[in-house]
Every structure is written in structure tokens, then in C-alpha cells.
Amino acid sequence: MINPSLAALSRLCTVGVLLALVGACSALRSTAMLPPSFYSLDSAKIEAGAARHPPASTSVAAPTLIVSPPHASAGFDSQRIAYVREAHKLDYFAHAEWVDTPARMLAPLIVAAVESSGAFRSVVLTPTAAAGDLRVDSEIVRLQQDFASQPSRARFTLRAYVMDSTTRRVLAWRVFDESVAAASDDPYGGVVAANRAVQTVLEQLAVFCATAAGQRQATAAKGETPASNDARR
């Protein structure tokens, strides 16, 4: 005959185990169902910078620039926000995403930044029926939060080419690379730092495009054939 006290103890243990399992499953389900936070590359910062440094009057002889949609290297072509903790290994935050892919968010920011230089009669994003004198192609090489150092840093690398739309010649190209320390070692801190890095790179890109356009105009005035300019750092 089973001791009543032992039977009661067994039932209590069983109930305790079941409650623990239910609690664990509930916690796992809650974590799995946690909705992601969405972040953006913010055009307001580009517009604020343009307001502080208004463009000079644009000459009627200034060229038109066509901006091709940026591409992104493998690993940076989705809405997932990337980070690294060790070399050669790319990870993604589980509950933080971009509102769109970095390449699509970057396209209008390039237009706004280059327009603010005042070096072009117009800056147009493709697809468009407009004809342009120059075209800028770009590729996001990396956009990630790096935890290899403390504090973590957001790193943005962009490769850009300025081409003559008529001759299809590359007039200039450059790799821009900017790293900004994050105020906090979490996705939000990385996003804020990434926006600052992107803003700095786009300011440099605007100067780069304006310089390439000026060199093309100067060469055309002399009746010379423009040569490709390796404008890397």
C-alpha cells in the first residue's frame, strides 16, 4: 500500500514540474513573439546640413547628374541590421531591423546631399526619362555595428563612381569609409552612430561629385578628352 504522504508529495512534485514547464514555454513564446523595432537612415540630418550650408547659385551651364540606385554587398542587402563581434563573422540583431534595405534608404539621401552642393543644374534618381550629363553609381560595401572594440562603433563604407553619360567613361571613383563610436552598445546606439557615419560620407560624396563635374567642365573647355581619375583615399 502506498504511503498517503508519499503519494501527496509525488503529486506536488508533478504539479511543480508542470508549472515550471508551462512557465518556461510561456517565456520562450513571449521572447519569440517579441515584435522587432524598426530604424531608418534619416534624411532630416542631411536636410539640416544643407540648411546650414546653403548651395551657391547654380549656373545654367551646370551639368545634370543621374543617380543610379545604390547596390549593396552580400550580407548588407536586406533589412536586417548587421553587427560583428569577431573577424569574418557577420551576425544580425534578432529584434531590430531597418525600415527598408540600406540601399533603398540611401538613394534619396544621395540626391539630397549632392543637390545641396549647388554644382548641378538638377540631380535625378533613376529610373527617369531625363537625360543626364553625368551619372553616379554606388555600392554599400559595409554598414555594421562593430563590437570588437569598446565602445562599439558603427562603420559605413561606400564605393562610388562618377561616369560621363555620353562616353561611358569613368571620370573618378573613390571608396569612402567612416567609423563613429556608439553612445550605447545596443541596436539604437548603433543606428544613431550609423546615421552620423552616413551623413559624413554623403557630405564627402557631394564634394567628390562636384569636383568631378568641375574637372569635366574644365577639360571640355580646353577641348581635351577627359581621363579617368582614381580618387581613392
C-alpha positions in Angstrom: 0.0 0.0 0.0 1.3 3.4 -1.0 2.0 5.8 1.8 -0.5 8.7 1.6 2.1 11.2 2.4 4.4 9.9 -0.4 1.6 10.0 -2.9 0.8 13.6 -2.0 4.4 14.6 -2.3 4.6 12.9 -5.7 1.5 14.8 -6.9 3.1 18.1 -5.6 6.3 17.4 -7.5 4.4 16.6 -10.6 2.4 19.8 -10.4 5.6 21.8 -9.7 7.3 20.3 -12.8 4.3 21.0 -15.0 4.1 24.6 -13.8 7.8 25.1 -14.4 7.4 23.7 -18.0 4.4 25.9 -18.7 6.3 29.0 -17.4 9.4 28.1 -19.5 7.3 27.6 -22.6 5.5 30.8 -21.9 8.7 32.8 -21.6 10.1 31.3 -24.8 6.9 32.0 -26.6 7.0 35.6 -25.3 10.6 36.1 -26.5 9.9 34.6 -29.9 6.8 36.8 -30.4 8.6 40.0 -29.3 8.0 42.4 -32.2 11.1 44.0 -33.8 11.9 47.6 -33.6 12.4 49.4 -36.9 15.0 52.1 -37.6 15.8 54.4 -40.5 18.6 56.3 -42.1 17.3 59.8 -41.5 17.1 62.4 -44.3 16.3 65.1 -41.8 20.0 65.2 -40.9 21.0 65.7 -44.5 18.4 68.4 -44.9 19.6 70.1 -41.7 23.2 70.1 -43.0 22.1 71.6 -46.3 20.2 74.4 -44.4 23.4 75.3 -42.5 25.4 75.4 -45.7 23.1 76.6 -48.5 24.3 75.9 -52.0 25.7 78.6 -54.2 23.7 79.8 -57.2 23.7 77.1 -59.8 25.0 78.0 -63.3 22.7 77.4 -66.3 25.8 75.6 -67.8 26.0 73.2 -64.8 25.5 69.5 -65.7 22.7 67.3 -64.8 23.6 64.3 -62.6 21.7 61.0 -62.8 21.9 59.0 -59.5 21.7 55.2 -60.0 20.0 53.1 -57.3 22.8 52.0 -54.9 23.8 48.4 -54.7 24.9 46.5 -51.6 27.4 43.8 -51.0 26.3 40.4 -49.9 25.2 40.4 -46.2 24.1 44.1 -46.4 21.3 43.8 -49.0 18.4 43.1 -46.6 16.5 44.9 -43.8 18.4 43.0 -41.1 20.8 45.2 -39.0 24.3 43.7 -39.1 26.9 43.6 -36.3 30.3 41.9 -35.8 31.9 40.6 -32.7 34.8 38.7 -34.3 36.6 38.9 -37.7 35.0 37.3 -40.7 31.7 36.6 -38.9 28.6 38.7 -39.6 25.6 38.5 -37.3 22.2 40.2 -37.2 20.1 41.6 -34.3 17.1 39.4 -33.6 14.6 42.2 -32.7 15.9 45.2 -34.6 15.5 45.9 -38.3 15.8 48.7 -40.9 12.5 50.0 -42.2 13.8 49.3 -45.7 17.0 47.9 -47.1 20.0 50.3 -46.6 20.5 50.7 -50.4 16.9 51.9 -50.9 17.1 54.2 -47.9 20.4 55.6 -49.2 19.2 56.6 -52.7 17.2 59.7 -51.8 19.8 60.8 -49.3 22.4 60.8 -52.0 20.2 63.0 -54.1 19.6 65.4 -51.3 23.3 65.6 -50.3 24.5 66.2 -53.9 21.8 68.7 -54.6 23.0 70.8 -51.6 26.4 71.3 -53.3 24.8 73.6 -55.9 27.2 72.1 -58.5 24.4 70.6 -60.7 21.5 72.0 -62.6 19.5 69.0 -61.4 20.1 65.8 -59.6 17.7 63.0 -60.7 17.2 59.5 -59.3 16.7 56.7 -61.8 14.5 55.3 -63.2 13.8 58.5 -65.1 13.2 59.7 -68.6 15.6 62.7 -68.0 18.9 62.8 -69.9 21.9 63.5 -67.8 25.5 64.6 -68.4 27.0 62.6 -65.6 26.0 59.5 -63.6 27.0 58.4 -60.2 26.9 54.7 -59.3 27.5 53.5 -55.8 27.8 50.3 -53.7 27.4 49.8 -49.9 30.5 47.8 -49.0 29.5 47.6 -45.3 27.1 49.1 -42.8 27.5 47.4 -39.4 28.0 47.8 -35.7 31.4 46.6 -34.6 31.7 45.2 -31.0 35.4 44.3 -31.4 36.3 47.4 -29.5 34.7 49.3 -26.6 32.6 51.4 -27.1 31.2 49.7 -30.2 31.4 51.6 -33.4 29.2 51.9 -36.5 31.1 51.6 -39.7 29.9 52.7 -43.1 31.8 52.1 -46.3 30.6 53.3 -49.7 32.3 52.9 -53.1 31.2 55.5 -55.7 31.9 56.1 -59.4 31.2 59.2 -61.5 30.7 58.5 -65.1 30.3 60.6 -68.3 26.9 59.6 -69.6 27.9 60.3 -73.2 31.3 58.5 -73.4 30.5 55.9 -70.6 34.0 56.7 -69.2 34.7 56.6 -65.5 35.8 60.1 -64.6 36.5 59.5 -61.0 36.0 56.8 -58.3 36.6 56.6 -54.6 36.0 54.5 -51.5 34.5 56.4 -48.5 34.9 54.9 -45.1 33.6 56.4 -41.8 33.5 54.9 -38.3 31.6 56.6 -35.4 31.6 55.5 -31.8 28.1 54.4 -30.5 26.8 56.1 -27.3 25.4 52.7 -26.2 26.2 49.1 -27.0 22.7 48.3 -28.3 20.9 48.5 -31.7 19.7 52.0 -31.0 23.2 53.3 -30.2 24.5 51.7 -33.4 21.7 53.2 -35.5 22.4 56.7 -34.2 26.1 56.3 -34.9 25.4 54.8 -38.3 23.3 57.9 -39.2 26.2 60.1 -38.3 28.6 58.0 -40.3 26.3 58.1 -43.4 25.9 61.8 -43.1 29.7 62.4 -43.1 30.2 60.1 -46.1 27.4 61.8 -48.1 28.9 65.2 -47.4 32.2 63.9 -48.8 30.4 62.3 -51.7 28.7 65.6 -52.6 32.1 67.3 -52.7 33.5 64.4 -54.7 30.8 64.6 -57.3 31.0 68.4 -57.6 34.8 68.2 -58.1 34.4 65.6 -60.8 31.9 67.7 -62.6 34.1 70.8 -62.3 37.1 68.9 -63.8 34.9 67.6 -66.6 33.8 71.2 -67.5 37.3 72.5 -67.3 38.5 69.7 -69.6 35.7 70.3 -72.0 36.5 74.0 -72.2 40.0 73.1 -73.2 38.8 70.7 -75.8 40.6 67.7 -74.2 39.3 64.2 -73.7 38.6 63.5 -70.1 40.8 60.9 -68.4 39.7 58.5 -65.7 40.7 59.8 -62.3 41.4 57.4 -59.5 40.3 59.5 -56.5 40.7 56.9 -53.8 41.7 57.9 -50.3 
